[in-house]
Amino acid sequence: MGKYNRVVKRCDDGNKLTTDLMSLISERAELEKTFSKMLKNWSKKWSDYVAKCMRKKNDRFFVVILIDFLFYSLFLKHLNSVQ
């Protein structure tokens, strides 16, 4: 009877683990979806400005730094909203 109980417990634990894993993956997919929407909106907002600045030689370095900074701040905002 003892071995039967261990097998049943192992099956129950496996089912719970699988359910938890499915939940984890589903939540991660929702986070990725939200983040991709945020990036798309961010890109729409800044693409014209970046394109205009990239035509001017003197502003290219500034634009690259600005893009990095804005992307990083968006990423941090996303992380804070997740927690």
C-alpha positions, 0 to 999 in steps of 0.5 A: 500500500505504501508504494501505491501512495507514493505513485499516486502522490507523484502523479498528483505532484506532476499534475500540479507542477504541469498546471503551475508551469502552464500558468507561468508560461501563460503569464510570461506570454501576456507580459511579452505581449504587453511589452511589445505593444508598448514598444510599438507605441513608443516606436510610432511616437519617436520614429518621425523625430528620429528620422528627421534628426538622422538626416542631420549629420551633427545630431546623429550621436545625440539621437543614438544616445536618446534612443538608448535612454528612452528604450531603457526608461521604457524597459524600466517602466515596464519592469516596475509595472510588472512588480 
